[in-house]
Amino acid sequence: MSAPFYVSPEQLMKDRADFARKGIARGRSVVAVQYADGILFASENPSQALHKVSEIYDRIAFAAVGRYNEFENLRIAGVRLADMRGYAYDRRDVTGRGLANAYAQTLGTIFSSGGEKPYEVELFVAEIGRSSTEDQLYRLTYDGQVADEHQYAVMGGAAESVAGYLEEHYRPDADLDSALALAVAALGHNETEDRRIPAQDLEVAVLDRTRTQPRKFRRLSPARIEQVLAQLSPEPAAASGSAGPAASSASDDEPPIAP
């Protein structure tokens, strides 16, 4: 009888981490940007049905990159957990930090288990407060690590070049249109060229603290995105540094999609 093949625990974890990172890098980036009145999420996503950004609860949003079936299962589990906690206790007891911790435990358990492959996903969990100083943005990696992000964050795809552009042009007091212009310009930036992403290929959603409804999540329609992109100058850097046009009426935006 032959001896079983042995792999050291260090090598096994390295191989699993490399496998997950390669899967995540094949996707397109998702950008989260904090602006004066909330948090904006943007991604290049031609699909109008398979969303990367979704609502979890009243003030909480979820964004993901990687394998769709895996992060969709996590999103559904988060919605169920939030609904159960809000029903059993109080809606104010549902927090972004609590959901981030639950996701971290799930991802960490799957990654360290030798019986199944690691999830090829990274997640954003965001919650807005009454002011920008109370906003929370958490980034979760495939192995269950949690990072508390501030101002902006990027995951998936060419994350390094997109993050470098945001670091150079980000302004914390920007309005919604300026934040949208910055996010779109960053998504189209790489080391060789700056490309303009068509509005119909963008998925954009915000947590907007100015909304009077308890649910603060809303999606921006392609027409609303195109209105902002039309104001961009040929140089993306110049466009990101200038304020966009005044916010349009609420009729330009799609209603929030229920989880």
C-alpha positions in Angstrom: 0.0 0.0 0.0 1.5 3.4 -1.0 1.8 6.2 1.5 -0.7 9.1 1.1 0.6 12.2 -0.5 1.6 14.8 2.1 1.3 18.6 1.8 2.3 20.8 4.6 -0.4 23.0 6.2 1.5 26.2 5.1 1.6 25.1 1.5 -2.0 24.0 1.5 -3.2 27.4 2.8 -0.9 29.2 0.2 -2.4 27.1 -2.6 -6.0 27.8 -1.5 -5.2 31.5 -1.2 -3.6 31.7 -4.6 -6.6 29.9 -6.1 -9.1 32.3 -4.5 -7.1 35.4 -5.5 -6.8 34.3 -9.1 -10.6 33.8 -9.4 -11.3 37.2 -7.9 -8.8 39.0 -10.1 -10.5 37.8 -13.2 -13.6 39.9 -12.5 -14.2 43.6 -12.9 -13.5 46.0 -10.0 -16.1 47.4 -7.6 -15.5 50.9 -6.2 -16.9 52.2 -2.9 -16.6 56.0 -2.4 -17.8 58.0 0.6 -19.2 61.4 -0.3 -20.9 64.2 1.7 -24.4 62.6 1.8 -23.6 58.9 1.8 -21.7 56.0 0.2 -21.6 55.3 -3.6 -20.9 51.9 -5.2 -19.9 51.6 -8.9 -18.8 48.7 -11.1 -18.5 47.9 -14.8 -21.4 45.4 -15.2 -23.2 45.1 -18.6 -25.8 42.8 -17.1 -29.1 44.4 -16.0 -30.2 41.4 -14.0 -27.1 40.0 -12.2 -26.3 42.7 -9.7 -23.0 43.1 -7.9 -24.5 45.7 -5.5 -27.6 45.1 -3.5 -29.6 46.2 -0.5 -29.4 44.2 2.7 -31.4 46.2 5.2 -32.6 49.8 5.8 -29.2 51.5 6.0 -27.0 48.6 4.9 -25.7 47.7 1.4 -23.8 44.8 0.1 -21.3 44.6 -2.9 -19.2 41.7 -4.1 -16.8 40.5 -6.8 -15.9 37.0 -7.8 -18.2 34.0 -8.6 -21.8 35.2 -8.8 -23.4 32.0 -7.4 -21.2 32.1 -4.3 -21.7 35.8 -3.4 -25.4 35.6 -4.2 -25.7 32.8 -1.6 -23.9 35.0 0.9 -26.2 38.0 0.1 -29.4 35.9 0.6 -28.0 34.6 3.9 -27.3 38.2 5.0 -30.8 39.3 4.1 -32.3 36.5 6.1 -30.1 37.1 9.1 -30.9 40.9 9.1 -34.7 40.2 8.8 -34.7 37.7 11.6 -32.7 40.0 13.9 -34.8 43.0 13.1 -38.0 41.0 13.7 -36.9 39.3 16.9 -35.4 42.5 18.5 -35.5 45.9 16.8 -34.6 47.2 13.4 -31.9 49.4 15.0 -30.2 46.2 16.2 -29.3 45.2 12.7 -25.9 46.7 12.1 -23.2 46.6 9.4 -20.6 45.4 11.8 -22.8 42.5 12.9 -23.3 41.4 9.4 -19.6 41.8 8.6 -18.7 39.6 11.5 -21.2 36.9 10.4 -19.8 37.0 6.9 -16.2 36.8 8.2 -17.0 33.7 10.3 -18.6 32.0 7.3 -15.8 32.8 4.9 -13.1 31.9 7.4 -14.7 28.5 8.1 -15.0 27.7 4.4 -11.4 28.8 3.7 -9.9 26.7 6.5 -11.9 23.6 5.7 -10.1 21.0 3.7 -13.3 19.4 2.4 -14.4 22.1 0.0 -12.8 24.8 -2.1 -12.5 28.4 -0.8 -15.0 30.9 -2.0 -13.7 33.1 -4.8 -15.3 36.3 -3.5 -14.6 39.6 -1.8 -17.3 41.6 -0.1 -18.2 45.2 0.9 -20.6 45.7 3.8 -21.6 49.3 4.3 -23.8 51.2 6.7 -24.6 54.9 6.7 -25.1 56.9 9.9 -26.7 60.2 10.7 -23.4 62.0 9.6 -20.4 61.1 7.5 -18.3 60.4 10.6 -20.7 57.6 11.6 -20.6 55.8 8.2 -19.1 52.3 8.2 -17.4 50.5 5.3 -16.0 47.0 5.8 -14.1 44.9 3.3 -14.1 41.1 3.7 -11.6 38.9 1.9 -12.0 35.3 0.8 -10.3 34.0 4.0 -12.6 35.9 6.4 -10.4 38.8 7.2 -12.2 42.1 7.9 -10.8 45.6 7.1 -12.4 48.8 8.2 -12.1 51.1 5.2 -12.3 54.9 5.1 -13.1 57.4 2.3 -12.8 54.8 -0.6 -12.0 51.2 -1.3 -11.6 48.9 -4.3 -11.7 45.2 -4.7 -11.4 42.8 -7.7 -9.9 43.3 -11.1 -7.2 45.9 -11.5 -7.6 47.1 -7.9 -4.2 48.6 -7.5 -4.4 51.0 -10.5 -8.0 52.0 -9.6 -7.0 52.6 -6.0 -4.0 54.7 -7.1 -6.3 56.9 -9.1 -8.7 57.4 -6.2 -5.9 58.2 -3.8 -4.7 61.0 -6.2 -8.1 62.5 -6.9 -10.4 61.8 -4.0 -12.1 64.7 -2.1 -14.0 63.8 1.1 -16.5 66.7 0.7 -17.6 65.8 -2.8 -21.3 65.8 -3.8 -23.0 62.8 -5.5 -22.2 63.8 -9.0 -18.5 64.5 -8.3 -18.2 61.1 -6.5 -19.9 59.3 -9.5 -17.6 61.0 -12.0 -14.6 60.1 -9.9 -15.6 56.5 -9.5 -16.3 56.0 -13.2 -13.0 57.7 -14.2 -11.2 55.4 -11.7 -12.8 52.3 -13.1 -11.7 53.2 -16.6 -8.1 54.0 -15.6 -5.2 51.6 -16.1 -1.5 51.9 -16.6 -1.7 52.3 -20.4 -4.9 54.3 -21.1 -8.0 56.0 -19.7 -11.2 54.7 -21.3 -14.7 56.0 -21.1 -17.1 53.3 -19.9 -20.6 53.6 -21.4 -23.4 54.4 -19.0 -25.3 51.3 -20.0 -22.4 49.2 -18.9 -22.2 50.6 -15.4 -24.0 49.5 -12.2 -24.2 52.4 -9.7 -26.1 52.5 -6.4 -25.9 54.7 -3.3 -26.8 54.7 0.4 -28.3 58.2 0.6 -28.8 59.6 4.0 -30.9 62.5 2.6 -33.8 60.1 1.7 -36.8 60.5 4.0 -37.7 56.8 3.7 -36.2 54.4 6.3 -34.6 52.5 3.4 -31.6 54.5 2.2 -30.6 52.3 -0.7 -31.3 53.4 -4.3 -30.0 52.6 -7.8 -29.0 55.2 -10.3 -30.6 54.7 -13.7 -28.5 54.7 -16.9 -30.1 58.0 -17.9 -29.0 59.6 -14.6 -25.5 58.2 -15.0 -25.3 59.5 -18.6 -26.4 62.9 -17.5 -23.4 63.1 -15.2 -20.9 61.5 -17.6 -22.0 64.0 -20.3 -20.5 66.8 -18.1 -17.1 65.1 -18.0 -14.3 66.8 -19.8 -12.0 64.7 -22.1 -9.4 64.5 -19.3 -10.8 62.2 -16.5 -8.5 63.8 -13.9 -10.0 67.2 -14.5 -13.5 65.9 -14.4 -13.0 64.2 -11.1 -11.7 67.4 -9.5 -14.7 69.5 -10.5 -18.1 69.4 -9.1 -20.8 67.8 -11.2 -24.2 69.3 -12.1 -26.9 69.8 -9.6 -28.7 66.7 -8.5 -31.7 65.9 -10.6 -35.1 65.1 -9.3 -35.9 61.8 -7.7 -37.8 60.7 -10.8 -34.5 60.2 -12.6 -33.6 57.3 -10.3 -34.9 53.8 -10.2 -36.8 52.8 -7.0 -34.9 50.5 -4.6 -35.1 46.8 -5.4 -36.3 44.8 -2.4 -33.9 42.1 -1.2 
